[in-house]
Amino acid sequence: MSTTPSFEAKGIVKNFGRIQALRGIDFSIYPGEVIGLLGDNGAGKSTLIKIFSGALAHDEGELFLDGSPCIFESSQQARDSGIETVYQDLALAMDLDIEANLFLGREIFKEGFFGRFGFLDKSAMYQEVEDLFAKLNIRVQSLKSKISDLSGGQRQAVAVARAVKWGTKLVIMDEPTAALGVEQSAMVLELIRQVRSKGIPVIFISHTLPFIFDVCDRVVILRLGEVVANLDVKSSNVNEVVQFITGSISSSGHISRLQQLTPKS
């Protein structure tokens, strides 16, 4: 595994007036790594991923993509750089079909004369979606189905597939299993494994700790805007994570003992 992070944040600070939401966050994720980003409500998770995805500007600190400094002035800039985010509301166009949702804003136009007049290459887009769904083992009745006709799990799978198609550097998933049943949640977890197998790192936010321990390599825990733990899931357990989330374990001794969890090359 590479010793250069795919994405890294150093000393990220964010203030909202007199409220300091983030207090010098350090974070790194490596190719093919899945990190569970955990913390109670108000810990700073949403603020942090908004900064990572370009939706919010930070006040202090630096971001790095493949070791090079980067600045995102908008969500579009982050997407253009290969960072995709799957939010809880999925941001899908319910009246459009699967193919249209995956290429929304990134349509393929026909070559030559017809392309200049805005004619879409529907067959090319359909083929790309078909190939992507096959690689991710996503099953739907028809790629021409409207999003409104899909189940909750299938809609989530479409949102994840869109993120995977365009998120070449980092995929962020904010509570992707929220409100899903057991079978549909299992589908999403399998999609996360598929993304990891392609070498794409994933930040996975969830309150369902068994899911975190099922698919994640590490967990980074925030409390009151600070990183209080950076744990290898193989050497941790649910009780320890809960104690860090609730603040019943002091972070000072743990961080020094843990040092820096960095994948070995």
C-alpha positions as CSV (number, residue, x, y, z in Angstrom):
1,M,0.0,0.0,0.0
2,S,1.2,3.5,-0.8
3,T,2.8,5.5,2.0
4,T,1.4,8.8,0.5
5,P,-2.2,9.5,1.6
6,S,-4.8,9.9,-1.1
7,F,-6.2,12.7,0.9
8,E,-4.9,14.5,3.9
9,A,-6.0,17.4,6.2
10,K,-3.6,19.2,8.6
11,G,-4.7,21.6,11.3
12,I,-8.2,22.2,10.1
13,V,-10.0,24.9,12.1
14,K,-13.5,26.1,11.5
15,N,-15.3,28.8,13.5
16,F,-19.0,29.9,13.3
17,G,-18.8,33.2,15.1
18,R,-17.6,32.5,18.6
19,I,-18.3,28.8,18.3
20,Q,-15.2,26.8,17.3
21,A,-16.6,23.8,15.4
22,L,-13.2,22.2,14.5
23,R,-10.1,22.7,16.6
24,G,-7.1,21.7,14.5
25,I,-8.1,18.5,12.8
26,D,-5.5,16.2,11.4
27,F,-6.8,13.4,9.1
28,S,-5.3,11.1,6.4
29,I,-6.7,8.3,4.3
30,Y,-4.8,6.0,2.0
31,P,-5.6,4.2,-1.3
32,G,-8.1,1.4,-0.8
33,E,-8.7,2.3,2.9
34,V,-12.1,2.6,4.6
35,I,-12.2,4.9,7.6
36,G,-15.2,5.2,9.9
37,L,-15.7,8.8,10.9
38,L,-17.5,8.7,14.3
39,G,-18.7,11.1,16.9
40,D,-21.8,12.2,18.7
41,N,-24.1,14.9,17.4
42,G,-22.2,18.2,17.4
43,A,-18.8,16.5,17.3
44,G,-17.9,18.1,14.0
45,K,-18.4,15.3,11.5
46,S,-20.7,17.1,9.1
47,T,-18.6,20.3,9.2
48,L,-15.5,18.3,8.4
49,I,-16.9,16.4,5.4
50,K,-18.4,19.6,4.1
51,I,-14.9,21.1,4.1
52,F,-13.5,17.9,2.5
53,S,-16.2,18.0,-0.2
54,G,-15.8,21.8,-1.0
55,A,-19.2,22.8,0.4
56,L,-17.6,24.8,3.2
57,A,-14.4,26.8,3.5
58,H,-12.1,26.2,6.5
59,D,-10.6,29.1,8.4
60,E,-7.1,27.6,9.1
61,G,-5.2,24.5,8.0
62,E,-4.4,22.8,4.7
63,L,-5.8,20.0,2.5
64,F,-3.7,17.7,0.3
65,L,-4.6,15.5,-2.6
66,D,-2.1,12.8,-3.5
67,G,0.5,14.8,-1.5
68,S,-0.1,18.1,-3.3
69,P,-1.8,21.1,-1.6
70,C,-5.4,21.7,-2.8
71,I,-8.0,24.4,-2.3
72,F,-11.7,23.8,-3.0
73,E,-13.7,26.9,-3.5
74,S,-16.9,25.0,-4.4
75,S,-18.3,21.5,-4.3
76,Q,-17.9,21.4,-8.1
77,Q,-14.1,21.9,-7.7
78,A,-13.9,19.0,-5.3
79,R,-15.9,16.8,-7.7
80,D,-13.7,17.8,-10.6
81,S,-10.7,16.7,-8.5
82,G,-12.2,13.3,-8.0
83,I,-14.0,13.7,-4.6
84,E,-17.6,12.5,-4.4
85,T,-20.0,12.6,-1.5
86,V,-23.1,10.5,-0.9
87,Y,-25.4,12.5,1.5
88,Q,-28.3,11.1,3.4
89,D,-30.8,12.7,1.0
90,L,-28.9,11.0,-2.0
91,A,-29.5,14.1,-4.2
92,L,-31.1,12.0,-7.0
93,A,-33.5,13.3,-9.6
94,M,-36.5,11.1,-8.9
95,D,-38.3,11.6,-12.2
96,L,-35.2,10.7,-14.3
97,D,-33.9,7.2,-15.0
98,I,-30.8,5.6,-13.7
99,E,-28.6,6.5,-16.7
100,A,-29.6,10.2,-16.6
101,N,-28.8,10.4,-12.9
102,L,-25.3,9.0,-13.3
103,F,-24.5,11.4,-16.0
104,L,-26.4,14.5,-14.8
105,G,-24.2,17.5,-15.6
106,R,-21.6,15.2,-17.2
107,E,-23.5,14.0,-20.2
108,I,-21.8,12.5,-23.3
109,F,-22.7,14.2,-26.5
110,K,-22.7,12.6,-30.0
111,E,-19.6,13.3,-32.1
112,G,-19.7,15.7,-34.9
113,F,-22.6,17.8,-36.2
114,F,-25.3,16.3,-33.9
115,G,-23.1,16.8,-30.8
116,R,-22.7,20.5,-31.6
117,F,-26.5,20.8,-31.4
118,G,-26.7,19.1,-28.0
119,F,-27.7,15.6,-29.1
120,L,-26.8,13.1,-26.4
121,D,-25.0,9.8,-27.0
122,K,-27.5,7.7,-25.1
123,S,-26.1,4.4,-26.2
124,A,-22.6,5.3,-24.9
125,M,-23.9,6.4,-21.5
126,Y,-26.1,3.3,-21.2
127,Q,-23.1,1.0,-22.0
128,E,-21.0,2.8,-19.3
129,V,-23.7,2.4,-16.7
130,E,-24.3,-1.2,-17.6
131,D,-20.5,-2.0,-17.3
132,L,-20.3,-0.1,-14.0
133,F,-23.3,-1.9,-12.5
134,A,-21.9,-5.2,-13.6
135,K,-18.5,-4.5,-11.9
136,L,-20.3,-3.4,-8.7
137,N,-22.7,-6.3,-8.8
138,I,-25.7,-3.9,-8.6
139,R,-28.9,-5.5,-9.8
140,V,-31.9,-3.5,-11.0
141,Q,-34.8,-4.6,-13.2
142,S,-33.9,-2.0,-15.9
143,L,-31.4,0.8,-16.2
144,K,-34.2,2.8,-17.8
145,S,-36.2,2.6,-14.5
146,K,-37.0,6.0,-12.9
147,I,-35.4,6.5,-9.5
148,S,-38.9,6.9,-8.0
149,D,-39.7,3.3,-9.0
150,L,-36.6,1.8,-7.1
151,S,-36.5,0.5,-3.6
152,G,-34.6,2.4,-0.9
153,G,-31.6,0.1,-1.2
154,Q,-31.5,0.4,-5.0
155,R,-31.6,4.2,-4.8
156,Q,-28.7,4.1,-2.4
157,A,-26.9,1.8,-4.8
158,V,-27.4,4.3,-7.6
159,A,-26.1,7.1,-5.5
160,V,-23.0,5.0,-4.5
161,A,-22.5,4.0,-8.2
162,R,-22.5,7.6,-9.3
163,A,-19.9,8.5,-6.6
164,V,-17.7,5.5,-7.6
165,K,-17.9,6.5,-11.3
166,W,-16.7,10.0,-10.7
167,G,-15.0,9.7,-7.3
168,T,-11.6,8.6,-8.5
169,K,-9.7,10.0,-5.4
170,L,-12.1,9.8,-2.5
171,V,-15.7,8.7,-1.8
172,I,-17.4,10.1,1.3
173,M,-20.6,8.3,2.5
174,D,-22.7,10.1,5.1
175,E,-25.0,7.6,6.8
176,P,-25.6,5.5,3.7
177,T,-27.5,2.8,5.6
178,A,-29.9,5.2,7.4
179,A,-33.5,4.0,7.1
180,L,-32.6,0.9,5.2
181,G,-33.6,-2.7,6.1
182,V,-31.1,-5.5,6.8
183,E,-30.9,-6.8,3.2
184,Q,-30.6,-3.3,1.7
185,S,-27.9,-2.3,4.3
186,A,-25.9,-5.4,3.4
187,M,-26.0,-4.4,-0.3
188,V,-24.5,-1.0,0.6
189,L,-21.8,-2.5,2.8
190,E,-20.9,-4.8,-0.1
191,L,-20.7,-1.8,-2.4
192,I,-18.2,-0.2,0.0
193,R,-16.1,-3.3,-0.2
194,Q,-16.3,-3.2,-4.0
195,V,-15.1,0.4,-3.9
196,R,-12.2,-0.4,-1.6
197,S,-11.2,-3.3,-3.9
198,K,-10.7,-0.8,-6.7
199,G,-8.2,1.2,-4.6
200,I,-10.5,4.1,-3.9
201,P,-10.5,5.3,-0.3
202,V,-13.8,5.7,1.5
203,I,-14.9,7.8,4.5
204,F,-17.9,6.1,6.1
205,I,-20.1,7.9,8.6
206,S,-22.5,5.8,10.5
207,H,-24.1,5.4,13.9
208,T,-24.4,1.7,13.4
209,L,-21.1,0.4,15.0
210,P,-21.4,-3.2,13.8
211,F,-21.4,-1.9,10.2
212,I,-18.3,0.2,11.0
213,F,-16.5,-2.8,12.3
214,D,-17.7,-4.9,9.4
215,V,-16.1,-2.8,6.6
216,C,-13.7,-0.3,8.1
217,D,-9.9,-0.5,8.5
218,R,-9.7,2.3,11.0
219,V,-12.0,4.6,13.0
220,V,-11.4,8.3,13.6
221,I,-13.5,9.6,16.5
222,L,-14.3,13.3,16.9
223,R,-15.5,14.9,20.1
224,L,-16.2,18.6,20.5
225,G,-14.3,19.4,17.3
226,E,-11.2,17.4,18.1
227,V,-9.8,14.0,17.1
228,V,-9.8,12.0,20.3
229,A,-9.0,8.6,18.8
230,N,-7.6,7.0,15.7
231,L,-8.1,3.2,16.1
232,D,-7.3,0.1,14.2
233,V,-10.6,-1.9,14.2
234,K,-8.7,-5.1,14.5
235,S,-7.3,-4.1,17.9
236,S,-10.4,-2.2,19.2
237,N,-14.0,-3.0,20.0
238,V,-17.4,-1.4,20.2
239,N,-17.1,-0.7,24.0
240,E,-13.9,1.2,23.5
241,V,-15.3,3.2,20.6
242,V,-18.4,4.1,22.6
243,Q,-16.2,5.3,25.5
244,F,-14.3,7.6,23.3
245,I,-17.5,9.0,21.7
246,T,-19.1,9.7,25.1
247,G,-15.8,11.1,26.6
248,S,-15.5,8.5,29.3
249,I,-11.9,7.7,28.1
250,S,-9.3,10.5,28.1
251,S,-7.7,10.9,24.7
252,S,-4.3,12.2,25.9
253,G,-2.7,8.9,26.9
254,H,-4.3,7.0,24.0
255,I,-3.1,9.3,21.3
256,S,0.5,9.1,22.5
257,R,0.3,5.3,22.7
258,L,-1.3,4.9,19.3
259,Q,1.1,7.3,17.6
260,Q,0.3,7.5,13.9
261,L,-1.6,4.7,12.3
262,T,0.0,4.5,8.8
263,P,-0.5,1.6,6.4
264,K,2.8,-0.1,5.7
265,S,4.0,-0.2,2.1
